[in-house]
Amino acid sequence: MEKMHFPLGTREQGKIAGLARIVFGITCLAVAVYWTVQYGKISSGGYSVIATLVFLFLFAFYMVWAGLGKAYRFIEISNQEIRLKKDIFFSTETLISADLSKIVLYPMTLVFMLKNGRKILLRFGATFHETNEQIKDSILEFAEVNNIETEFVEEKL
């Protein structure tokens, strides 16, 4: 089995897009700092000023983080392991085939059950249906090669 790499969302390629995100994030941060200094002492704005500032700070952080390439989510499947980055703020998890006891496949979710009892959930988005099916096929191939039990669960509405 060759190494398969699948993005779990959209990813704009290129250094120009990343640089634009970083510049936009720094601009948002500068505006947030300016507004904090300018309007931080005024109590008449109340919660709307606070909410605006919190949003600007968080959005600025996200834009810089994404511009640096840290917000990229993916799943990478190879012979003996699965590398999974399902959240933009946390590091990559590596699932070794010897640690997996079972993989449960739902229409829009994968559940990796480890031998120590821990469950790792991967939820698919509805936008990239073709990629979701490719991931499921690769997971089934991985499970077959490594003799890992799989279960299909069809959800009824």
N, C-alpha and C positions, 0 to 999 in steps of 0.2 A: 504494500500500500504506500503510495507516495504521499508526501505532505500536502494537505489541502488547507487553504486559507480562505475564510469567508468573512466579509464585513457584516456587522450586525446593524448597520444603518448607512446613511449617506456619508460619503467622504469626498470632499472636493480636493482633488489632487493639485499639487503645485505649490511652489514656494511663495508665489505672489499672493495666493489666497490666504496662506498662513500669515504672511507679513501684514496683509490688510486686516486680518482679525486682531493681530497684536496691536497694530496702530489704533484700530477702533476701540479695543479694550482699554488702552492707555488713555485715549480721549475720554471715554466714559468715566474712567477713574479720576481724571483731572476735573471733569465737570462735577463729579460727586464730591470731591474734596473742596472745590470752590463753593458749591452749594452748602456744604457743611459749615464752612467758615462764614459765609454770607448769611445763611438763614438758621444756623444752629442756635442763635441767641433769641430768635423770635419764637415766642410761645403761641402766637395767634394761628400759626399754620397747623399746629396740632399733629395729629397722626398722619395726615396726608404728606407732609414734608418728610417725616420719618420713613414712611413707606416708600416714598420716591427715592430717598437716599439709600435705603437698604437694597432696593431693586437695582439701582445704578451700580453700587459696589459689587453685588453678586453677579450682575451681568458683565461687568468689567472683568472680574475674576474669570468667569467662564470663557469670555472671548480670548483672553490671553492664554488660558489653559488649552483651548482648542487650537489657537494659533501655533502653539508649541507642539501640537500633535498628541497631546496627552488625553484628549477626549475621544480617541478612536476606539471603538468597540469591535471585537472580532472573536472568532473561534478558529482555532488551528488544530487540525486533526492529523496525526502521524501514526506510525506503526504502534508505538507503545504508550503514547500519551496524548492528551487533549489539553491544549492551552486555551484558556477562556478569559476574556476580559469583557464582562457583561455590564460593568458600571464605569462611568467615566472618571470617577474620583478614586477608585480603588485599584490596586495592582492586579496583575495577571495571575490567575489560579492555574496550576498545573495538576491535572488529574492523570495519575499513572494507572495503566490498565490493571495492574495487580491490586490496586486499592479499590477498584469498582466491583460491586457485587451485582448490580442490576441497572439497566437504563430503561426508563418508562417514557414512551413517546405518546404525547397528546397531540391533537391537531395544531395547537399554537404554543406548546410547551414541551421542553425536555426536562426530565428529572433524573439526575445522576445520583444513585444511592451508593454510598461508600460502605466498606466493610465495617467501619467503626460506628455506623448508624447515622452519620451525617448525610443530609440531602442537599444537593445543589440544584437550584432551579434556573432554567434559562427560558425566558419568555420571548417568543418571536413577535415581531411587529406584523401588522396586516398588509403593509405596503409592498414588501419584497417577497411575494409568495413563491416565486421560482427559486430564489436563494434558500428559503426555508426548506423546500423539498430537497434541494441539493445537500443541505446540511444533514437532513434526516437520512438520506441515502448513504452519505459518508459515515454517519454515526452507526448505521446498521452494518456497514462493511467493517468498521473498526470493531464492533462488538463480535461479529462473526470470526474475524481473524484472532481475536483475543479470548474467545470462548466466554463472553459476558452475556448473561441472560438479558433478553429484551422483552418488553411487554408493550403492546399497543392498546391504548384506551381511546375509544370513540366517545365523545361527549354528545349527549342527546339534549336538545333544547326543548 
